Amino acid sequence: MKELSRREIALLRATVANRVDLTRSAEPDVRVDGLPFCDPTAARALVHAGLIAPASPVAPGDRAPARLTAAGAAALGLAVLAA
């Protein structure tokens, strides 16, 4: 994946803080603190890149808390070092 933007880093950090949820769908809707994330394209890119994922299995269209994947943790660690 390309270098992470500050928004993407913020979303990964919010995920670590258990503030993010998303829908299970081809183009997931991502919310932070119950509000839509300001950059849905970036949020979806993180999901499609496998950096964040649903924390539990849910039916298509349902919401689940988000979790940081191992790839997301690695990307966040590298991004923090570069920042």
Summary of the structure (lengths in Angstrom):
residues: 83
radius of gyration: 11.6
end to end distance: 16.7
largest distance: 37.5
contacts: 228
relative contact order: 0.24
helix: 40%
strand: 22%
